[in-house]
Amino acid sequence: MLLLAGPACAENIRVTDDSGQMLRLDSPPQRIISLTPHLTELLYAVGAGGQIVGVDSASDYPEAARHLPRVGDFSRIRFERILALKPDLIVAWSGGNRAADLHGVAQLGIPVLRTEATQLADVSRLLKLLGRITGHRAAGEKAAQRYQQRLNGLKQRYMIAHPLPVFYQLWDRPLMTVGGRHWITEALGVCGARNVFDDLDGVAPVISREAVLKRMPMLIASGGDAADAQQIWQGFTSLPAVKDGAFVRVDADLLHRATPRLIEGVTRLCEALKPYQR
């Protein structure tokens, strides 16, 4: 799927992105714009931080990313700022950036690498992809291998025979959870738990309170960037999670972003769930 040939300083790069589009570059890009925080972090992870000239407003890790020019946020990309930075590559997230923004960026005549991430293994795959297209193939391969080794270790350490039924509350207004194709569902499985909404197809479906009551979760988990789930659900005493006071919160920056730090997020999730497992 991915092909590179020749030395990093003078290679012709051909890469197929996650939309099926073939990108052809005469040499590694030197002026990159990232349109989402996890791609910014992945670029730094493969050693391409010095090639980034602009990011979205939410890119805050590593520290160096905080000082880069901003080109917009999830609600709107400012095309005039992109043009002013004269990028030779834009990296985007098909599942997070608005389709209208991606269409507008494509009209600027700048190469756009469209990526997708739904599973834990996508982190290692994207590390390789970004390493190759930025001229840091070896660093990307090494970072991917390190991530995968740590992920394999977690799977061996935490999985149990009888998974704990968990409702993961992604947001409260509207009430949102994670579907079966989201890496958080996979992370729960790694931790010896089961997402009670793993049968839903959407990555982040909107659900009703009634649906949660019917699924009878033994524990309710949520990210630290959302409202306090315990306060929201404390009046629903028919829920086993409420009866047992089984609520956990995790660092959303670690668990909600498809980056190497996701391993730390999964580890913290596993440790938080462990006291409630029988």
PLY file of the C-alpha trace (Angstrom):
ply
format ascii 1.0
element vertex 278
property float x
property float y
property float z
element edge 277
property int vertex1
property int vertex2
end_header
0.00 0.00 0.00
2.84 2.37 0.75
5.96 2.76 -1.35
9.12 4.77 -0.89
12.32 4.56 -2.85
15.72 6.23 -2.65
17.38 8.37 0.06
15.23 10.61 2.25
16.81 13.79 0.90
15.98 13.17 -2.78
13.26 10.57 -2.98
10.08 10.47 -4.99
7.33 9.63 -2.54
4.18 7.76 -3.45
1.68 7.11 -0.67
-1.91 5.88 -0.70
-3.87 7.56 2.08
-6.90 6.21 3.94
-9.34 7.64 1.39
-7.68 5.60 -1.36
-6.05 8.67 -2.87
-2.50 8.36 -4.22
-0.21 11.23 -3.23
2.96 11.85 -5.22
5.65 14.12 -3.81
9.04 14.87 -5.34
10.64 15.07 -1.89
9.64 15.03 1.80
7.44 18.03 2.64
9.07 20.82 4.60
5.99 22.94 5.38
3.24 20.77 6.90
-0.10 21.84 8.35
-1.95 19.50 10.71
-5.72 19.90 11.06
-6.24 17.83 14.22
-4.43 17.34 17.56
-3.65 13.63 17.26
-2.02 14.08 13.85
0.07 16.93 15.23
1.26 14.66 18.03
1.95 11.79 15.62
4.05 14.06 13.41
6.19 15.00 16.40
6.43 11.33 17.37
8.08 10.42 14.05
10.50 13.35 14.19
8.68 15.69 11.80
7.90 18.41 14.34
10.37 20.80 12.75
8.48 20.56 9.46
5.13 21.70 10.93
4.24 25.32 10.17
0.59 25.39 11.28
-1.94 23.45 13.35
-5.56 23.51 14.50
-6.49 25.41 17.64
-6.74 22.26 19.81
-3.20 21.00 19.12
-1.58 21.35 22.53
0.88 18.46 22.75
3.83 18.39 22.85
4.58 21.82 24.31
6.18 23.02 21.06
2.83 22.61 19.28
1.29 25.31 21.46
3.48 27.95 19.83
2.62 27.19 16.21
0.28 29.35 14.08
-3.40 28.34 14.24
-5.44 27.76 11.10
-8.87 27.08 12.63
-10.73 24.49 14.68
-13.18 21.60 14.29
-15.97 24.01 13.31
-14.11 26.02 10.70
-10.81 26.03 8.85
-9.56 29.45 7.78
-8.26 29.00 4.24
-6.58 32.41 4.10
-4.34 31.39 7.02
-3.44 28.15 5.28
-2.47 29.98 2.10
-0.38 32.50 4.05
1.70 29.66 5.55
2.48 28.22 2.07
2.29 24.52 3.06
3.47 21.72 0.79
1.37 19.12 2.66
-1.78 19.16 4.78
-2.64 16.19 7.02
-6.30 15.76 7.93
-8.64 13.41 9.76
-11.57 12.27 7.63
-13.54 11.27 10.73
-13.01 14.57 12.55
-12.52 17.41 10.08
-15.66 18.67 8.37
-16.21 17.36 4.85
-16.79 20.93 3.64
-13.43 22.02 5.04
-11.62 19.08 3.45
-13.27 19.88 0.13
-12.23 23.52 0.44
-8.65 22.60 1.30
-8.49 20.29 -1.72
-9.47 23.21 -3.95
-6.37 25.12 -2.86
-4.18 22.80 -4.92
-2.15 21.66 -1.90
-1.55 17.91 -1.35
-3.84 16.60 1.39
-3.17 13.35 3.25
-6.53 12.08 4.53
-6.31 9.69 7.46
-8.72 7.65 9.53
-8.39 6.10 12.98
-10.91 3.80 14.67
-8.86 0.97 16.22
-5.93 0.82 18.64
-3.68 -0.62 15.91
-4.30 2.44 13.74
-1.79 4.35 15.83
1.08 2.13 14.74
-0.17 2.20 11.14
-0.35 6.02 11.11
3.10 6.31 12.65
4.45 4.32 9.72
2.44 6.29 7.18
3.46 9.70 8.52
7.05 8.59 8.92
7.20 7.59 5.29
5.58 10.65 3.78
7.63 13.08 5.90
11.00 11.43 5.21
11.32 9.82 8.65
10.60 6.24 7.72
12.98 4.62 10.22
11.70 6.74 13.12
8.11 5.96 12.18
8.78 2.24 12.02
10.55 2.31 15.37
7.79 4.30 17.08
5.17 1.95 15.63
7.01 -1.12 16.87
7.39 0.34 20.36
3.69 1.21 20.52
2.58 -2.24 19.32
4.82 -4.02 21.81
3.33 -2.02 24.68
-0.20 -2.69 23.42
0.47 -6.42 23.24
1.75 -6.30 26.80
-1.46 -4.67 28.01
-3.58 -7.35 26.33
-1.70 -10.09 28.14
-1.84 -8.30 31.48
-5.46 -7.24 31.91
-7.87 -9.46 29.94
-10.19 -11.60 32.07
-12.69 -14.39 31.36
-15.86 -12.56 32.44
-15.87 -8.97 31.09
-17.44 -6.20 33.16
-20.42 -4.54 31.37
-19.54 -0.83 31.01
-21.34 2.21 29.64
-18.82 4.74 28.32
-20.33 8.21 28.32
-18.60 10.29 25.69
-20.79 13.37 26.12
-23.98 14.31 27.97
-25.81 16.87 25.76
-26.62 15.11 23.55
-25.98 11.83 25.34
-23.27 10.07 23.32
-21.35 6.85 23.69
-18.84 4.88 21.61
-19.94 2.24 19.13
-18.37 -1.08 18.29
-15.89 0.43 15.81
-14.32 2.88 18.28
-10.91 2.18 19.84
-12.38 2.85 23.29
-14.58 -0.22 22.83
-11.44 -2.17 22.00
-9.65 -0.61 24.99
-12.44 -1.75 27.29
-11.95 -5.28 25.95
-8.23 -5.07 26.66
-9.08 -4.07 30.23
-11.42 -7.00 30.83
-14.64 -5.06 30.22
-17.36 -4.93 27.58
-18.96 -1.88 26.04
-22.71 -2.38 26.49
-23.26 -0.52 23.21
-20.71 -2.50 21.19
-23.48 -3.57 18.80
-23.96 -0.03 17.48
-22.34 0.71 14.13
-21.60 4.40 14.59
-18.26 5.50 16.01
-19.91 7.97 18.42
-23.69 7.40 18.33
-26.28 9.51 20.14
-28.40 7.41 22.48
-31.26 7.84 24.97
-31.29 7.47 28.75
-33.83 4.71 28.28
-31.35 2.77 26.17
-28.76 2.98 28.96
-31.30 1.79 31.53
-32.12 -1.23 29.37
-28.45 -2.21 29.00
-27.93 -2.29 32.80
-24.22 -1.41 32.94
-22.28 -2.48 36.02
-20.02 0.57 35.69
-20.18 3.98 34.01
-16.96 5.48 32.65
-16.33 8.87 31.09
-13.58 11.22 30.02
-12.44 14.09 32.17
-13.53 16.59 29.51
-17.23 15.71 29.94
-19.75 16.43 32.69
-19.58 14.39 35.89
-21.42 11.16 35.01
-22.03 10.30 38.66
-23.93 13.52 39.17
-25.97 12.94 36.00
-26.96 9.36 36.82
-27.22 9.38 40.63
-31.03 9.49 40.54
-31.32 6.32 38.43
-31.02 3.85 41.29
-32.16 0.88 39.20
-28.80 0.88 37.44
-26.28 -1.55 38.99
-23.52 1.03 38.42
-25.42 3.59 40.50
-26.24 1.10 43.27
-22.57 0.16 43.62
-21.21 3.68 43.08
-19.22 2.30 40.15
-18.06 5.40 38.27
-14.63 6.13 36.83
-13.20 9.11 34.94
-10.15 8.99 32.71
-7.90 11.57 31.09
-9.57 12.34 27.76
-6.34 13.69 26.24
-4.80 10.25 26.73
-7.72 7.97 25.86
-9.56 10.04 23.24
-6.59 10.76 20.97
-5.07 8.18 18.62
-1.44 8.80 19.57
1.35 6.86 21.29
0.05 8.24 24.61
-3.08 6.15 24.06
-1.18 3.29 25.73
-1.01 5.34 28.92
-4.72 6.12 28.61
-5.62 2.43 28.25
-3.38 1.56 31.19
-5.12 4.11 33.41
-8.51 2.84 32.26
-7.54 -0.72 33.15
-6.30 0.29 36.57
-9.47 2.28 37.24
-11.70 -0.67 36.30
-9.76 -3.28 38.27
-11.38 -2.63 41.73
-14.85 -3.26 40.25
-14.03 -6.55 38.56
-14.91 -9.82 40.25
0 1
1 2
2 3
3 4
4 5
5 6
6 7
7 8
8 9
9 10
10 11
11 12
12 13
13 14
14 15
15 16
16 17
17 18
18 19
19 20
20 21
21 22
22 23
23 24
24 25
25 26
26 27
27 28
28 29
29 30
30 31
31 32
32 33
33 34
34 35
35 36
36 37
37 38
38 39
39 40
40 41
41 42
42 43
43 44
44 45
45 46
46 47
47 48
48 49
49 50
50 51
51 52
52 53
53 54
54 55
55 56
56 57
57 58
58 59
59 60
60 61
61 62
62 63
63 64
64 65
65 66
66 67
67 68
68 69
69 70
70 71
71 72
72 73
73 74
74 75
75 76
76 77
77 78
78 79
79 80
80 81
81 82
82 83
83 84
84 85
85 86
86 87
87 88
88 89
89 90
90 91
91 92
92 93
93 94
94 95
95 96
96 97
97 98
98 99
99 100
100 101
101 102
102 103
103 104
104 105
105 106
106 107
107 108
108 109
109 110
110 111
111 112
112 113
113 114
114 115
115 116
116 117
117 118
118 119
119 120
120 121
121 122
122 123
123 124
124 125
125 126
126 127
127 128
128 129
129 130
130 131
131 132
132 133
133 134
134 135
135 136
136 137
137 138
138 139
139 140
140 141
141 142
142 143
143 144
144 145
145 146
146 147
147 148
148 149
149 150
150 151
151 152
152 153
153 154
154 155
155 156
156 157
157 158
158 159
159 160
160 161
161 162
162 163
163 164
164 165
165 166
166 167
167 168
168 169
169 170
170 171
171 172
172 173
173 174
174 175
175 176
176 177
177 178
178 179
179 180
180 181
181 182
182 183
183 184
184 185
185 186
186 187
187 188
188 189
189 190
190 191
191 192
192 193
193 194
194 195
195 196
196 197
197 198
198 199
199 200
200 201
201 202
202 203
203 204
204 205
205 206
206 207
207 208
208 209
209 210
210 211
211 212
212 213
213 214
214 215
215 216
216 217
217 218
218 219
219 220
220 221
221 222
222 223
223 224
224 225
225 226
226 227
227 228
228 229
229 230
230 231
231 232
232 233
233 234
234 235
235 236
236 237
237 238
238 239
239 240
240 241
241 242
242 243
243 244
244 245
245 246
246 247
247 248
248 249
249 250
250 251
251 252
252 253
253 254
254 255
255 256
256 257
257 258
258 259
259 260
260 261
261 262
262 263
263 264
264 265
265 266
266 267
267 268
268 269
269 270
270 271
271 272
272 273
273 274
274 275
275 276
276 277
